[in-house]
Amino acid sequence: MAYNLLPYDREQAYLMPPSLRDWLGEGHLAWFILDAVEQVDLDEFFAAYRNDGWGAAAYDPAMMVAVLLYAYCRGFRSSRRIAQALEEDVGFRVVAANQQPDFRTLCRFRAEHEEALERLFVQVLRLCREAGLVKLGVAALDGTKVTASAALAANRSHKAVEEEVRRILAEAKAVDAEEDTRYGPDRRGDEMPEGLGRRAERLKRLKEAKARLEQEALEVARAAQEKLGQRQAEEAATGKKKRGRKPQLVESVPSQEAKANTTDPDSRVMKTRQGYVQGYNVQAVVSEDQIIVAVGVTQEANDVQQLKPMRERLEQTLEAAGIEERPRVLLGDAGYWSEANVRSCTCPDGPELLIATTKNWRQRKALRERGCPRGRIPKGLSLRERMERKLLTRRGRTLYKMRSVLVEPVFGQVKEGQDFRRFMRRGLLAASSEAALIGTTHNLLKLWRSGQAPWGWAKARWN
């Protein structure tokens, strides 16, 4: 008895030209991304191209933007992985209309349009607002450390950087002299000595690292001088010596312990729960429906200095997106607590701040020991005591519990679902652009899954 099996033939040619519409279901993410790109303004991308018809033909920026957005939604951020997917993945082939730009083209497009890609964040946030997704009664702020495209081992002291700079310059000089002897002095003078192409790039980074160490040492010395001068002025005005340790003058040259990363001089050493990493601190403000409404990247390892900048960035982003609603309550963990932050960020038209003053387990312990405060607020409480009291009230506890269910899952989604554990490009500006692109695609995924796209796109049911 013969098997009753469906026949197949890998050599069968298409009798009719295939239609991309038959390759993916109507509710697929690829179609959603293509529709979303049609809703945003891409004039800034097209402005970089000639409009007179001259020159070699380039890939359409609309297609390139769609490919990058789809790739970041899928967790493909390496230009080589994206180029491979454009050959092997049906979704990518649909988005690219079967065109296959190579990895160099993808990488160059992302680098040349990093500012325009960063500004897509506001346009997509506007789409989310039109879909009714941005609920801002309560917003939560948090930060997460993301590894840079650099290793901890690439950190060098100022002395080591100086020595390597001298060695590379001496080697280049020796190669130039040897080639002058071999080929004669009639060279143009702008050729790169053979084998020194990568070293030239490394030399540039080394000089940047050296300049950073020297600038930081100069700023520290200047700050110490200002403190000392201020103290002397106060003592002269009062006629009394001030208590406390007198500020010491600091030399304006880098110390032996000062180090900079020679691969990515903008990155910093960051402490995480898993240990130390070389990276950046990514900040995000998240709405009640887990839409990222503001995103930023800083070199500061500590969050305490980021409350005011992120609050200002939130205001700028909401205004640019045309969102009139403002958060009534802004939540933050103990990393953002300082009395200076509360003073600088408390204003009549601003959000109410609910910032933990201690770690969560200490807060829970205080609640067990002291219970919920009742009655009028006692007079003479410090800002810290007033905040602690507010957090222990029933309202304060209810609101603060929302922090962990708003912002922390978002970081989990972008790190696990979109593989955002490491920056692909180097430098603070490139990192800021990539973080904004991650925020953009996170919001697009939220909009896609909601089925409420403002252009009438209806998502097919999926399990």
WODAJO-V632283 format. One record per residue. N is the residue number from 0. RES is the residue in three letters. OMEGA is omega in degrees with one decimal (NA if undefined). Layout:
n: [N;N]
res: [RES;RES]
omega: [OMEGA;OMEGA]
//
This chain:
n: [0;1;2;3;4;5;6;7;8;9;10;11;12;13;14;15;16;17;18;19;20;21;22;23;24;25;26;27;28;29;30;31;32;33;34;35;36;37;38;39;40;41;42;43;44;45;46;47;48;49;50;51;52;53;54;55;56;57;58;59;60;61;62;63;64;65;66;67;68;69;70;71;72;73;74;75;76;77;78;79;80;81;82;83;84;85;86;87;88;89;90;91;92;93;94;95;96;97;98;99;100;101;102;103;104;105;106;107;108;109;110;111;112;113;114;115;116;117;118;119;120;121;122;123;124;125;126;127;128;129;130;131;132;133;134;135;136;137;138;139;140;141;142;143;144;145;146;147;148;149;150;151;152;153;154;155;156;157;158;159;160;161;162;163;164;165;166;167;168;169;170;171;172;173;174;175;176;177;178;179;180;181;182;183;184;185;186;187;188;189;190;191;192;193;194;195;196;197;198;199;200;201;202;203;204;205;206;207;208;209;210;211;212;213;214;215;216;217;218;219;220;221;222;223;224;225;226;227;228;229;230;231;232;233;234;235;236;237;238;239;240;241;242;243;244;245;246;247;248;249;250;251;252;253;254;255;256;257;258;259;260;261;262;263;264;265;266;267;268;269;270;271;272;273;274;275;276;277;278;279;280;281;282;283;284;285;286;287;288;289;290;291;292;293;294;295;296;297;298;299;300;301;302;303;304;305;306;307;308;309;310;311;312;313;314;315;316;317;318;319;320;321;322;323;324;325;326;327;328;329;330;331;332;333;334;335;336;337;338;339;340;341;342;343;344;345;346;347;348;349;350;351;352;353;354;355;356;357;358;359;360;361;362;363;364;365;366;367;368;369;370;371;372;373;374;375;376;377;378;379;380;381;382;383;384;385;386;387;388;389;390;391;392;393;394;395;396;397;398;399;400;401;402;403;404;405;406;407;408;409;410;411;412;413;414;415;416;417;418;419;420;421;422;423;424;425;426;427;428;429;430;431;432;433;434;435;436;437;438;439;440;441;442;443;444;445;446;447;448;449;450;451;452;453;454;455;456;457;458;459;460;461;462]
res: [MET;ALA;TYR;ASN;LEU;LEU;PRO;TYR;ASP;ARG;GLU;GLN;ALA;TYR;LEU;MET;PRO;PRO;SER;LEU;ARG;ASP;TRP;LEU;GLY;GLU;GLY;HIS;LEU;ALA;TRP;PHE;ILE;LEU;ASP;ALA;VAL;GLU;GLN;VAL;ASP;LEU;ASP;GLU;PHE;PHE;ALA;ALA;TYR;ARG;ASN;ASP;GLY;TRP;GLY;ALA;ALA;ALA;TYR;ASP;PRO;ALA;MET;MET;VAL;ALA;VAL;LEU;LEU;TYR;ALA;TYR;CYS;ARG;GLY;PHE;ARG;SER;SER;ARG;ARG;ILE;ALA;GLN;ALA;LEU;GLU;GLU;ASP;VAL;GLY;PHE;ARG;VAL;VAL;ALA;ALA;ASN;GLN;GLN;PRO;ASP;PHE;ARG;THR;LEU;CYS;ARG;PHE;ARG;ALA;GLU;HIS;GLU;GLU;ALA;LEU;GLU;ARG;LEU;PHE;VAL;GLN;VAL;LEU;ARG;LEU;CYS;ARG;GLU;ALA;GLY;LEU;VAL;LYS;LEU;GLY;VAL;ALA;ALA;LEU;ASP;GLY;THR;LYS;VAL;THR;ALA;SER;ALA;ALA;LEU;ALA;ALA;ASN;ARG;SER;HIS;LYS;ALA;VAL;GLU;GLU;GLU;VAL;ARG;ARG;ILE;LEU;ALA;GLU;ALA;LYS;ALA;VAL;ASP;ALA;GLU;GLU;ASP;THR;ARG;TYR;GLY;PRO;ASP;ARG;ARG;GLY;ASP;GLU;MET;PRO;GLU;GLY;LEU;GLY;ARG;ARG;ALA;GLU;ARG;LEU;LYS;ARG;LEU;LYS;GLU;ALA;LYS;ALA;ARG;LEU;GLU;GLN;GLU;ALA;LEU;GLU;VAL;ALA;ARG;ALA;ALA;GLN;GLU;LYS;LEU;GLY;GLN;ARG;GLN;ALA;GLU;GLU;ALA;ALA;THR;GLY;LYS;LYS;LYS;ARG;GLY;ARG;LYS;PRO;GLN;LEU;VAL;GLU;SER;VAL;PRO;SER;GLN;GLU;ALA;LYS;ALA;ASN;THR;THR;ASP;PRO;ASP;SER;ARG;VAL;MET;LYS;THR;ARG;GLN;GLY;TYR;VAL;GLN;GLY;TYR;ASN;VAL;GLN;ALA;VAL;VAL;SER;GLU;ASP;GLN;ILE;ILE;VAL;ALA;VAL;GLY;VAL;THR;GLN;GLU;ALA;ASN;ASP;VAL;GLN;GLN;LEU;LYS;PRO;MET;ARG;GLU;ARG;LEU;GLU;GLN;THR;LEU;GLU;ALA;ALA;GLY;ILE;GLU;GLU;ARG;PRO;ARG;VAL;LEU;LEU;GLY;ASP;ALA;GLY;TYR;TRP;SER;GLU;ALA;ASN;VAL;ARG;SER;CYS;THR;CYS;PRO;ASP;GLY;PRO;GLU;LEU;LEU;ILE;ALA;THR;THR;LYS;ASN;TRP;ARG;GLN;ARG;LYS;ALA;LEU;ARG;GLU;ARG;GLY;CYS;PRO;ARG;GLY;ARG;ILE;PRO;LYS;GLY;LEU;SER;LEU;ARG;GLU;ARG;MET;GLU;ARG;LYS;LEU;LEU;THR;ARG;ARG;GLY;ARG;THR;LEU;TYR;LYS;MET;ARG;SER;VAL;LEU;VAL;GLU;PRO;VAL;PHE;GLY;GLN;VAL;LYS;GLU;GLY;GLN;ASP;PHE;ARG;ARG;PHE;MET;ARG;ARG;GLY;LEU;LEU;ALA;ALA;SER;SER;GLU;ALA;ALA;LEU;ILE;GLY;THR;THR;HIS;ASN;LEU;LEU;LYS;LEU;TRP;ARG;SER;GLY;GLN;ALA;PRO;TRP;GLY;TRP;ALA;LYS;ALA;ARG;TRP;ASN]
omega: [-177.3;175.3;177.4;-174.5;176.2;-179.9;173.9;-177.7;-179.3;-179.7;-178.5;177.7;176.9;176.7;177.4;177.3;-179.2;177.0;178.9;-179.6;-179.8;-173.4;-176.3;177.5;-175.6;-177.5;-175.8;-180.0;-177.8;178.6;179.2;179.8;179.2;177.5;-179.5;-179.9;178.0;-177.3;-175.9;-179.7;-177.8;-177.9;-179.0;177.5;-177.8;-178.2;-179.3;-176.5;175.4;179.8;179.9;177.1;-179.7;177.0;180.0;179.8;-179.7;174.4;-178.9;179.7;178.6;178.0;-178.8;178.1;179.7;179.1;-179.2;-180.0;178.9;179.9;-179.7;174.6;-178.9;-178.9;176.6;-179.1;176.1;-179.5;177.8;177.2;178.6;179.5;177.7;179.7;178.3;176.6;-167.3;-172.9;-177.0;-179.9;178.8;-179.0;176.2;-178.3;-177.8;-178.9;177.6;172.4;-173.4;173.5;-178.8;-173.5;178.6;178.5;179.0;-178.7;-179.5;179.1;-179.9;-179.4;-176.6;-176.4;-174.1;179.6;178.0;177.1;178.3;-177.7;172.9;-179.0;-178.1;-178.8;178.7;175.9;177.2;176.5;178.2;178.4;178.6;177.6;179.1;-175.8;-172.5;178.4;-168.6;175.2;177.4;176.2;-178.5;180.0;176.0;178.8;176.7;-179.2;177.9;-176.6;176.0;175.2;-177.1;-178.4;174.9;-177.3;-178.9;176.4;-178.6;174.9;-179.7;-179.7;-179.5;178.4;179.0;-179.3;-179.4;176.4;179.5;-178.5;-179.5;178.7;178.7;179.6;178.9;179.3;-179.7;179.0;177.7;-179.0;-179.2;179.7;175.1;178.8;-175.9;-173.1;-177.7;-175.0;-174.1;176.0;-179.3;-179.6;-179.4;178.1;176.2;176.2;-176.6;178.0;-176.1;-180.0;179.8;179.7;177.5;176.7;178.3;178.6;178.1;-179.6;178.6;178.4;177.0;179.0;178.9;179.0;179.6;179.0;-179.4;179.4;179.4;178.6;178.8;179.6;177.9;178.9;179.8;179.4;178.5;178.6;179.0;178.3;179.9;178.4;177.8;179.6;-179.9;178.7;179.2;178.9;178.5;-178.9;-177.3;-176.5;179.9;176.3;-179.5;176.3;177.9;-177.5;178.9;178.7;-179.6;175.0;-178.1;179.0;-177.4;175.7;-178.3;177.7;-179.9;-177.5;-177.5;-178.1;175.1;-179.5;-176.0;176.5;176.1;-175.5;-179.9;-177.1;-177.5;175.1;-177.4;177.2;176.5;178.1;-179.9;-178.2;-177.8;176.1;171.8;-173.7;-179.1;177.9;-178.3;-179.2;179.1;170.8;-172.4;179.5;-178.5;178.8;173.9;170.2;177.0;-176.4;174.4;-179.7;179.8;178.4;179.9;175.5;-179.1;179.0;-177.8;-178.7;-168.0;-179.1;-172.9;-177.6;-178.1;178.1;-178.7;175.7;177.1;177.9;177.5;179.8;-179.7;-178.2;179.9;179.1;179.6;-180.0;179.7;-179.9;-176.9;-178.5;177.3;179.7;174.6;-179.3;175.9;-176.6;176.8;179.7;-173.1;179.3;-178.5;-174.5;164.6;179.5;177.7;177.4;-178.7;-179.3;-174.2;-175.1;177.6;178.2;-175.1;-176.8;-179.8;-179.8;172.9;-178.4;171.1;-175.5;178.6;178.2;179.2;176.5;-175.3;-176.4;176.7;178.1;178.7;177.9;178.3;179.5;178.8;-175.9;-172.9;-177.6;-179.5;177.4;179.8;177.2;-178.7;178.0;179.3;178.0;174.8;178.8;175.1;178.2;178.8;-178.9;178.2;178.7;178.7;179.8;179.9;-179.0;-179.5;176.7;179.5;179.1;-179.1;179.3;-179.0;-179.7;-174.6;177.2;-179.8;-175.3;-175.2;-179.4;177.0;-168.4;-176.0;175.2;179.1;177.2;176.0;-179.3;-177.5;-179.2;-178.8;-175.6;-178.1;174.6;-178.7;178.0;-176.5;175.6;-178.6;-177.9;-172.8;179.2;-176.8;-179.4;178.6;178.8;178.5;178.8;-178.7;177.8;177.3;178.5;175.3;177.2;178.9;-176.7;173.9;179.4;176.4;177.9;176.8;-180.0;178.9;-177.9;179.8;-176.8;-175.7;-179.3;-174.5;179.4;173.8;179.1;-178.9;-179.2;175.4;-178.7;179.1;-176.6;NA]
//
